[in-house]
Amino acid sequence: MNEVRENILLVKSHSFAVAIIKLYKSISKNRYELVLPKQILRSGTSVGALVREAQNAESKADFVHKLGIAQKECDETIYWLELLNETGDLDDNQCTSLKREAESLLRIIKSSILTTKKNMQK
């Protein structure tokens, strides 16, 4: 069961990274050196990279640590999405869709962390 959840996490985090890259491309056109697009690109794509890195963790504790960082990056991405929406750089529909994906990822990451911690205590 945990392996299936991890595979779903890999797929969803990769798909989310692709959506974030597309968002970055669309909001950074004709704009130079804007901080917010670069921030969301960094945090949004790092979620998938950290999830993938966690798959090769040296221990369960390392796995939890890497997913913990992915969790923080995912939450940070939600923050940038909200800021981009509130400043008019991201429309409501796109923001809602991406936030929904990020929140889904966040729930899966949290669940994976909790499950792994519980299994470490056995």
C-alpha positions in Angstrom: 0.0 0.0 0.0 2.8 2.4 0.9 4.6 1.6 -2.4 1.4 2.4 -4.4 1.1 5.8 -2.5 4.7 6.6 -3.2 4.1 5.9 -7.0 1.1 8.1 -7.0 3.2 10.7 -5.2 5.9 10.4 -7.9 3.4 10.8 -10.7 1.4 13.7 -9.1 4.5 15.6 -8.1 6.0 15.3 -11.6 2.8 16.4 -13.2 2.6 19.3 -10.8 6.2 20.4 -11.7 5.2 20.4 -15.4 2.2 22.6 -14.6 4.4 25.0 -12.6 6.9 25.2 -15.5 4.0 26.0 -17.9 2.7 28.6 -15.5 6.2 30.1 -15.2 6.5 30.4 -19.0 3.1 32.1 -19.2 3.7 34.6 -16.5 7.3 35.5 -17.2 6.7 36.5 -20.8 7.8 40.1 -21.5 8.9 40.5 -17.9 12.4 40.7 -16.7 13.8 39.7 -13.4 10.5 39.2 -11.6 10.9 37.5 -8.3 7.6 35.8 -7.9 7.7 33.7 -11.1 11.2 32.5 -10.2 10.1 31.7 -6.6 7.2 29.6 -7.7 9.3 27.8 -10.3 11.9 26.9 -7.7 9.5 25.7 -5.0 7.0 24.1 -7.3 9.5 22.0 -9.2 11.5 21.1 -6.1 8.6 19.2 -4.6 8.9 16.5 -7.3 12.7 16.5 -7.1 12.5 15.9 -3.4 9.9 13.2 -3.7 12.1 11.5 -6.3 15.1 11.9 -4.1 13.2 10.3 -1.1 12.7 7.2 -3.2 16.4 6.6 -2.9 16.7 7.5 0.7 19.4 5.8 2.8 17.0 5.0 5.6 13.4 5.5 6.7 14.5 8.5 8.7 16.1 10.0 5.6 12.9 9.3 3.6 10.9 11.2 6.2 13.4 14.0 6.2 13.3 14.4 2.4 9.5 14.3 2.3 9.4 16.8 5.2 11.3 19.3 3.0 9.0 18.5 0.1 6.1 19.2 2.3 7.5 22.7 3.2 8.2 23.4 -0.5 4.7 22.4 -1.5 3.2 24.7 1.2 5.5 27.5 0.0 4.3 27.0 -3.5 0.7 27.5 -2.3 1.8 30.8 -0.8 3.3 32.0 -4.1 0.2 30.9 -5.9 -1.9 33.0 -3.6 0.4 36.0 -4.0 0.3 35.7 -7.8 -3.4 35.5 -7.7 -3.9 38.5 -5.4 -1.5 40.6 -7.5 -3.4 39.8 -10.7 -0.7 37.7 -12.3 -2.7 34.5 -12.0 -6.4 34.2 -12.7 -8.8 32.7 -10.2 -9.5 29.5 -12.2 -5.8 28.7 -12.7 -5.0 29.5 -9.1 -7.8 27.3 -7.8 -6.7 24.4 -10.0 -3.1 24.6 -9.1 -3.8 25.1 -5.4 -6.1 22.0 -5.5 -3.2 20.0 -7.0 -0.8 21.3 -4.4 -3.1 20.6 -1.5 -3.7 17.1 -2.8 0.1 16.6 -3.0 0.5 18.0 0.5 -2.1 15.6 1.9 -0.3 12.6 0.3 3.1 13.8 1.5 1.8 14.2 5.0 0.2 10.8 5.0 3.4 9.2 3.7 5.4 10.8 6.4 2.9 9.7 9.2 2.7 6.2 7.8 6.5 5.8 7.6 6.9 7.3 11.1 4.3 4.9 12.5 6.1 1.9 10.8 9.4 3.1 12.2 8.0 2.7 15.7 7.1 -1.0 15.2 
